[in-house]
Amino acid sequence: MSDNLIEMNESGIKKAYARWAPFYDYTFGKIADAGRVEAVRHINQLYGHVLEAGVGTGISLPQYAPHIRVTGIDLSPEMLEIARKRAVRLGLDNVEAIKEMDAGNMEFPDAHFDVVIAMYVMTVVPDPKRVMRELSRVCKPGGEVILVNHFSQEFGLRGLMEKTVARFGDKLGWRPHFPMETVLVCDDLEVMQTRHLRPFGMFTMMRFKKLAQAEISQEDARQPKVA
Ligand SMILES: C[S@@+](CC[C@H](N)C(=O)[O-])C[C@H]1O[C@@H](n2cnc3c(N)ncnc32)[C@H](O)[C@@H]1O
């Protein structure tokens, strides 16, 4: 992987989340709830079919309003098992499907979803740029791609700590060192909002508008993209 990101592979991620699954909701699941609440509250003001990529244990699923149809995908069978049980237990009729699938190689056709969201996922996937392109591909023009994620700082004490902890990333199952530029790879995604979230601004919500083909050249002229 380029960009000095640590290598992560599919089998390592699956092993990490098989271990995490029974504890996830009581640990990271709780710490990171503010970002989910904020992002899903925004989606609930929209309409249509939402793809949640890296849905994990489905901790966010009960927060979607009944008029929002949700499909969730994830790599980890153990995380998905909890998500499926949750949807059944809570009678979440608006959850259309929960599927084992790689967000970097999705079986959905182009422009299939009105909103595509990935929460706390981009730091974890083997190839973030490929996933970003896939999230964009399956989103309808005029729709939104939303990320809730940790983005690292290059400088200061936090930057130093993140680079130090990064050495253990494969054991943790995520990359502490993860610059925002890593996700700015799609010509057809225009950044609409970048908002720091609780706790301590450690996480950021980024909202992108999926541009129609005709809008892309105008957008290119305004906003440099990272290759
Ligand atoms: C930190 S958890 C986040 C789960 C959930 N989105 C949340 O808000 O708690 C990251 C999830 O991404 C999943 N994941 C990692 N790589 C993936 C990929 N390439 N495709 C789909 N899911 C992936 C992991 O299995 C894990 O469930």
The ligand as an SDF file (V2000), in Angstrom:
LIG
                    3D

 27 29  0  0  0  0  0  0  0  0999 V2000
  -14.6790   -0.4560   13.1950 C   0  0  0  0  0  0  0  0  0  0  0  0
  -15.8740   -1.5270   12.4870 S   0  0  0  0  0  0  0  0  0  0  0  0
  -17.2070   -0.3800   12.1530 C   0  0  0  0  0  0  0  0  0  0  0  0
  -18.5490   -1.0600   12.1910 C   0  0  0  0  0  0  0  0  0  0  0  0
  -19.7630   -0.1250   12.1060 C   0  0  0  0  0  0  0  0  0  0  0  0
  -19.7490    0.6270   10.8420 N   0  0  0  0  0  0  0  0  0  0  0  0
  -19.8480    0.8280   13.2650 C   0  0  0  0  0  0  0  0  0  0  0  0
  -20.2300    1.9730   13.0700 O   0  0  0  0  0  0  0  0  0  0  0  0
  -19.5820    0.4160   14.3860 O   0  0  0  0  0  0  0  0  0  0  0  0
  -15.2240   -1.7930   10.8530 C   0  0  0  0  0  0  0  0  0  0  0  0
  -16.0090   -2.8230   10.0530 C   0  0  0  0  0  0  0  0  0  0  0  0
  -15.5590   -2.7760    8.6880 O   0  0  0  0  0  0  0  0  0  0  0  0
  -15.5800   -4.1040    8.1920 C   0  0  0  0  0  0  0  0  0  0  0  0
  -14.7210   -4.1640    6.9960 N   0  0  0  0  0  0  0  0  0  0  0  0
  -13.3840   -4.0920    6.9060 C   0  0  0  0  0  0  0  0  0  0  0  0
  -12.9730   -4.1800    5.6330 N   0  0  0  0  0  0  0  0  0  0  0  0
  -14.0940   -4.3250    4.8850 C   0  0  0  0  0  0  0  0  0  0  0  0
  -14.3360   -4.4740    3.4810 C   0  0  0  0  0  0  0  0  0  0  0  0
  -13.3480   -4.4630    2.5960 N   0  0  0  0  0  0  0  0  0  0  0  0
  -15.6040   -4.6220    3.0790 N   0  0  0  0  0  0  0  0  0  0  0  0
  -16.6340   -4.6230    3.9660 C   0  0  0  0  0  0  0  0  0  0  0  0
  -16.4630   -4.4650    5.2970 N   0  0  0  0  0  0  0  0  0  0  0  0
  -15.2160   -4.3260    5.7510 C   0  0  0  0  0  0  0  0  0  0  0  0
  -15.0630   -4.9150    9.3700 C   0  0  0  0  0  0  0  0  0  0  0  0
  -15.3720   -6.2880    9.2240 O   0  0  0  0  0  0  0  0  0  0  0  0
  -15.8060   -4.2570   10.5410 C   0  0  0  0  0  0  0  0  0  0  0  0
  -17.0590   -4.8450   10.7820 O   0  0  0  0  0  0  0  0  0  0  0  0
  1  2  1  0
  2  3  1  0
  2 10  1  0
  3  4  1  0
  4  5  1  0
  5  6  1  0
  5  7  1  0
  7  8  2  0
  7  9  1  0
 10 11  1  0
 11 12  1  0
 11 26  1  0
 12 13  1  0
 13 14  1  0
 13 24  1  0
 14 15  1  0
 14 23  1  0
 15 16  2  0
 16 17  1  0
 17 18  1  0
 17 23  2  0
 18 19  1  0
 18 20  2  0
 20 21  1  0
 21 22  2  0
 22 23  1  0
 24 25  1  0
 24 26  1  0
 26 27  1  0
M  CHG  2   2   1   9  -1
M  END
$$$$
